[in-house]
Amino acid sequence: MTVRAVLGIRRWRRNPVCRATDRHEAWAALAALLLMLLAAPVAGWKTGSLTDDALQRAVRVQHEQRHLTAAVVVRPASGTSRFAQDPEAATVAEGSMRTPVVAEWRAPDGTARTGTVSTASTKTTPGARIRIWTDGRGDPAMRPMDVSTAHTHAVLAGIGATLLAGGLTEIARRLAVWRMMQRRYARLDRAWAEVGPDWGRTGTGS
């Protein structure tokens, strides 16, 4: 509909039966098309760039504050833990089974720590060694985001912003056309109200 209206601009410019609202509708369509082709991609690129910068800073902070630590399994644990993905199984899909275990490890200051963590490793017998992530105090922490994941999220954010900008532009165009149509109908109603009472009467020229 937008492209058809744009193509009609040249044809309607010298058309004697062309209404002003037809030309206005075509110009609105042209403006919307230019915004979709130019402004929307720019908005998406800017959003993706800003998102990527923010995520990359978050990645650096997380890698500075979290440490990969060796832990020793003490015994199996019941329930689930929200911490410590085993980096050896980082490629395991989300939602895969993780085994909660009670493990021992040392904090960065050398203090011995014991707690419940979850691991995707198949070696969970007492004495098995696993690797976990801890924060600066030695408490279990989530595995930090990697650079590729941050880039992926930034790309998705940029694509989403582009689609959103294009959708909002089309909605604005449709609202403008709807408003023009309402005004056109209002003018027709006023014209009919002026002519209608004399319609078909003698001497009216009908």
Phi, psi and chi 1 to 4 in degrees:
 res  aa     phi    psi   chi1   chi2   chi3   chi4
   1 MET       -  -42.9 -178.8   62.4 -177.8      -
   2 THR   -63.9  -48.0  -59.1      -      -      -
   3 VAL   -64.1  -40.1  176.5      -      -      -
   4 ARG   -62.0  -40.9 -168.9 -175.8  -47.0  137.3
   5 ALA   -67.6  -37.6      -      -      -      -
   6 VAL   -64.4  -43.5  170.6      -      -      -
   7 LEU   -64.4  -22.4  -65.9  177.0      -      -
   8 GLY   -82.4   -7.3      -      -      -      -
   9 ILE   -59.3  -49.9  -68.0  178.3      -      -
  10 ARG   -66.0  -39.0 -175.2  174.9 -179.5 -179.8
  11 ARG   -68.9  -33.9  174.0  170.8   51.5   84.6
  12 TRP   -83.1  -17.3  -72.0  -17.0      -      -
  13 ARG   -61.2  -37.0  -70.5  178.9   61.7 -175.7
  14 ARG  -111.6   15.0  -66.3 -175.3  176.2   86.0
  15 ASN   -83.6  118.9 -168.8  -27.3      -      -
  16 PRO   -66.9  -22.0   23.8  -34.0      -      -
  17 VAL   -95.7    3.5  -61.4      -      -      -
  18 CYS   -72.8  130.8  176.9      -      -      -
  19 ARG   -86.4  156.4  -63.3  163.3  -63.5 -167.5
  20 ALA   -60.6  -36.3      -      -      -      -
  21 THR   -66.7  -28.9   52.2      -      -      -
  22 ASP   -63.8  -44.6  -66.8  -30.2      -      -
  23 ARG   -65.9  -41.5  -69.3 -170.1  -66.5  -90.0
  24 HIS   -62.1  -40.1  -64.7  160.9      -      -
  25 GLU   -63.9  -40.0  179.9 -179.8  -12.8      -
  26 ALA   -66.3  -41.4      -      -      -      -
  27 TRP   -66.7  -37.3  -76.3  114.0      -      -
  28 ALA   -63.2  -39.5      -      -      -      -
  29 ALA   -66.0  -39.5      -      -      -      -
  30 LEU   -63.9  -44.3  176.9   59.5      -      -
  31 ALA   -62.0  -41.4      -      -      -      -
  32 ALA   -64.4  -40.2      -      -      -      -
  33 LEU   -64.2  -42.7 -178.3   60.6      -      -
  34 LEU   -63.8  -39.7  -69.0  176.6      -      -
  35 LEU   -64.3  -39.5  -71.7  174.0      -      -
  36 MET   -67.4  -37.1  -70.3 -179.5 -175.4      -
  37 LEU   -83.4  -26.9  -65.6  178.4      -      -
  38 LEU  -114.0  -57.2  -59.4  176.5      -      -
  39 ALA   -69.7  -41.5      -      -      -      -
  40 ALA   -61.7  -46.8      -      -      -      -
  41 PRO   -62.6  -36.4  -24.9   35.4      -      -
  42 VAL   -64.3  -43.1  170.0      -      -      -
  43 ALA   -62.4  -40.0      -      -      -      -
  44 GLY   -65.7  -42.9      -      -      -      -
  45 TRP   -63.7  -43.3  175.2   83.3      -      -
  46 LYS   -63.9  -42.9 -171.3   64.2  174.9  178.6
  47 THR   -63.1  -45.5  -60.7      -      -      -
  48 GLY   -62.2  -39.9      -      -      -      -
  49 SER   -65.3  -45.5  178.1      -      -      -
  50 LEU   -64.7  -40.4  -67.1  174.9      -      -
  51 THR   -64.1  -42.0  -58.9      -      -      -
  52 ASP   -64.4  -41.7 -172.1   61.1      -      -
  53 ASP   -60.6  -45.1  -70.3  -17.9      -      -
  54 ALA   -64.2  -42.3      -      -      -      -
  55 LEU   -68.8  -37.5  -70.6  177.7      -      -
  56 GLN   -65.0  -36.9  -67.0  -55.9  -34.5      -
  57 ARG   -64.4  -40.9  -72.4 -165.6  -63.7  -89.7
  58 ALA   -63.2  -39.4      -      -      -      -
  59 VAL   -61.8  -45.7  167.8      -      -      -
  60 ARG   -62.8  -42.7  -70.7 -167.1  -66.4  -89.8
  61 VAL   -63.7  -44.0  170.4      -      -      -
  62 GLN   -63.2  -40.6  -71.3 -179.3    5.8      -
  63 HIS   -71.6  -26.5  -80.7  -86.7      -      -
  64 GLU   -75.7  -33.2  -70.7  173.4   -1.7      -
  65 GLN   -93.9  -15.6  -64.2  178.5  -15.4      -
  66 ARG  -114.5  146.0  -59.4  176.5 -171.4  179.9
  67 HIS  -128.8  139.9  -49.9  -81.3      -      -
  68 LEU   -81.8  122.7 -168.0   58.2      -      -
  69 THR  -128.0  141.4  -54.9      -      -      -
  70 ALA   -82.2  136.1      -      -      -      -
  71 ALA  -130.1  155.7      -      -      -      -
  72 VAL  -116.6  128.0  178.1      -      -      -
  73 VAL   -69.0  130.7  176.6      -      -      -
  74 VAL   -95.4  -48.9  176.3      -      -      -
  75 ARG  -165.7  163.1   63.7  177.9 -175.9  -83.1
  76 PRO   -65.5  154.8  -20.7   33.2      -      -
  77 ALA  -128.7  147.1      -      -      -      -
  78 SER   -86.9  157.9   58.1      -      -      -
  79 GLY    85.3 -167.3      -      -      -      -
  80 THR  -126.6  158.0   58.2      -      -      -
  81 SER  -122.3  145.6  172.8      -      -      -
  82 ARG   -95.1   11.6   57.3 -170.0  178.2   92.5
  83 PHE  -118.5  163.8  -64.1  112.9      -      -
  84 ALA    62.7   77.0      -      -      -      -
  85 GLN   -76.9  135.1  176.0 -177.5  -18.5      -
  86 ASP   -69.4  119.1 -175.9   -2.7      -      -
  87 PRO   -65.0  -21.2   21.6  -31.5      -      -
  88 GLU   -67.5  -20.9  -67.3  179.1   -8.7      -
  89 ALA  -114.7   33.6      -      -      -      -
  90 ALA   -66.8  -21.3      -      -      -      -
  91 THR   -87.5   -2.9   58.3      -      -      -
  92 VAL   -67.5  137.5  177.8      -      -      -
  93 ALA   -64.6  152.2      -      -      -      -
  94 GLU   -60.6  143.3  -69.2  -67.3  -27.1      -
  95 GLY    89.9   -2.9      -      -      -      -
  96 SER   -70.2  161.1   60.4      -      -      -
  97 MET   -70.3  132.3  -65.2  -61.3  -64.3      -
  98 ARG  -120.5  145.3  -58.3 -173.0 -173.2  -78.7
  99 THR  -104.7  121.2  -55.4      -      -      -
 100 PRO   -78.7  133.2   27.3  -32.4      -      -
 101 VAL  -137.6  156.2  -64.1      -      -      -
 102 VAL   -91.7  125.0  176.0      -      -      -
 103 ALA  -132.3  161.7      -      -      -      -
 104 GLU  -117.2  141.3  -66.2  179.7  -18.6      -
 105 TRP  -153.9  176.1   66.7   92.4      -      -
 106 ARG  -116.6  138.4  -70.4 -167.2  175.5  -85.0
 107 ALA   -73.3  166.5      -      -      -      -
 108 PRO   -56.3  -27.2  -28.3   36.3      -      -
 109 ASP   -87.5    5.3   61.0    0.9      -      -
 110 GLY    92.8   -3.0      -      -      -      -
 111 THR   -70.9  136.1  -55.3      -      -      -
 112 ALA   -74.3  135.6      -      -      -      -
 113 ARG  -127.7  148.0  -64.2  -67.1 -177.4   88.5
 114 THR  -135.0  136.4  -57.7      -      -      -
 115 GLY  -171.8  174.3      -      -      -      -
 116 THR   -93.9  126.6  -59.3      -      -      -
 117 VAL  -132.0  167.2  -63.2      -      -      -
 118 SER  -116.7  147.2   63.8      -      -      -
 119 THR  -142.7  147.7  177.2      -      -      -
 120 ALA   -93.3    0.9      -      -      -      -
 121 SER   -67.7  145.1  174.7      -      -      -
 122 THR   -81.6  -12.0   56.7      -      -      -
 123 LYS   -95.9   93.1  -59.4  177.1 -179.3  179.3
 124 THR  -124.4   18.5   57.2      -      -      -
 125 THR   -76.1  153.5   56.0      -      -      -
 126 PRO   -52.8  132.2  -28.1   36.2      -      -
 127 GLY    95.7  -13.8      -      -      -      -
 128 ALA   -69.4  146.7      -      -      -      -
 129 ARG  -100.7  131.0  -62.3  179.7   64.8   85.0
 130 ILE  -127.6  168.6   59.8  175.3      -      -
 131 ARG  -117.8  136.5  -68.2 -168.2  -64.4  170.8
 132 ILE  -132.4  165.2   63.4  174.4      -      -
 133 TRP  -102.8  137.2  -73.0   94.1      -      -
 134 THR  -129.4  159.5   61.9      -      -      -
 135 ASP   -87.7 -171.6   58.2   20.7      -      -
 136 GLY   -63.3  -22.8      -      -      -      -
 137 ARG   -91.4   -5.6  -62.7  176.2  -58.6  179.0
 138 GLY    94.9    2.5      -      -      -      -
 139 ASP   -79.6  149.3  -63.2  -33.7      -      -
 140 PRO   -58.9  143.3  -23.9   35.0      -      -
 141 ALA  -140.3  160.7      -      -      -      -
 142 MET   -69.2  151.7  -66.5  -64.5  -66.2      -
 143 ARG   -61.5  131.2  179.0  174.5  179.4  -92.4
 144 PRO   -66.5  152.2   23.5  -32.9      -      -
 145 MET   -66.2  144.8 -176.7 -174.7  -58.8      -
 146 ASP   -98.4  168.8   54.1   43.0      -      -
 147 VAL   -64.0  -42.6  173.8      -      -      -
 148 SER   -64.1  -38.3   60.5      -      -      -
 149 THR   -64.3  -40.4  -59.2      -      -      -
 150 ALA   -62.0  -43.0      -      -      -      -
 151 HIS   -62.0  -41.5  -77.1  -45.5      -      -
 152 THR   -61.6  -45.7  -60.1      -      -      -
 153 HIS   -62.8  -37.6  -73.0  -46.9      -      -
 154 ALA   -66.3  -41.8      -      -      -      -
 155 VAL   -62.6  -44.1  170.0      -      -      -
 156 LEU   -62.7  -38.9  -67.1  176.6      -      -
 157 ALA   -64.0  -41.0      -      -      -      -
 158 GLY   -64.6  -42.8      -      -      -      -
 159 ILE   -63.8  -42.6  -66.5  174.4      -      -
 160 GLY   -62.2  -40.8      -      -      -      -
 161 ALA   -65.8  -38.3      -      -      -      -
 162 THR   -63.0  -46.9  -59.0      -      -      -
 163 LEU   -64.4  -39.7  -63.9  177.0      -      -
 164 LEU   -64.7  -44.4  178.7   60.6      -      -
 165 ALA   -62.1  -42.5      -      -      -      -
 166 GLY   -63.9  -41.7      -      -      -      -
 167 GLY   -64.5  -42.8      -      -      -      -
 168 LEU   -65.0  -36.1  -68.6  176.6      -      -
 169 THR   -63.6  -44.0  -60.2      -      -      -
 170 GLU   -66.0  -38.6  176.3   61.8   13.9      -
 171 ILE   -62.7  -42.4  -68.4  173.8      -      -
 172 ALA   -63.2  -40.0      -      -      -      -
 173 ARG   -62.9  -44.3 -176.2 -165.5   71.6   82.6
 174 ARG   -64.3  -38.2  -70.8  178.0  179.2  -89.8
 175 LEU   -65.5  -39.9  -71.5  174.8      -      -
 176 ALA   -64.8  -43.2      -      -      -      -
 177 VAL   -64.8  -41.2  171.4      -      -      -
 178 TRP   -60.3  -41.4  175.5   82.2      -      -
 179 ARG   -64.9  -40.3 -177.1   59.0  178.9  168.5
 180 MET   -64.4  -39.5  -74.6 -172.7  -75.0      -
 181 MET   -64.4  -40.2  -66.6  -67.8  -67.2      -
 182 GLN   -62.3  -41.5  -66.1  -61.4  -47.9      -
 183 ARG   -66.5  -38.2  -68.5  178.2  178.3  177.1
 184 ARG   -62.0  -46.0  177.9 -170.2  -60.4  173.6
 185 TYR   -64.4  -36.2  -66.8  147.5      -      -
 186 ALA   -64.3  -40.9      -      -      -      -
 187 ARG   -65.7  -39.4  -74.6 -164.9  -64.4  -91.3
 188 LEU   -63.2  -40.0  -70.3  175.0      -      -
 189 ASP   -64.8  -39.7  -70.6  -20.7      -      -
 190 ARG   -67.2  -40.5  -72.5 -165.8  -61.4  -90.9
 191 ALA   -64.4  -41.2      -      -      -      -
 192 TRP   -67.1  -36.0  178.5 -104.6      -      -
 193 ALA   -64.7  -32.5      -      -      -      -
 194 GLU   -77.5  -35.8  -65.7  174.3   -1.8      -
 195 VAL   -91.6  -32.5  176.9      -      -      -
 196 GLY   -54.1  -45.7      -      -      -      -
 197 PRO   -60.2  -27.8  -27.0   36.3      -      -
 198 ASP   -99.3    5.9  -67.8  -28.3      -      -
 199 TRP   -62.8  122.1 -173.9  -94.3      -      -
 200 GLY    82.5   -1.6      -      -      -      -
 201 ARG   -80.6  156.1  -67.8 -175.4 -179.8  179.1
 202 THR   -66.3  133.4  -56.1      -      -      -
 203 GLY    92.0   -2.3      -      -      -      -
 204 THR   -88.6   -6.9   61.2      -      -      -
 205 GLY    87.0    9.1      -      -      -      -
 206 SER   -83.6      -   58.4      -      -      -
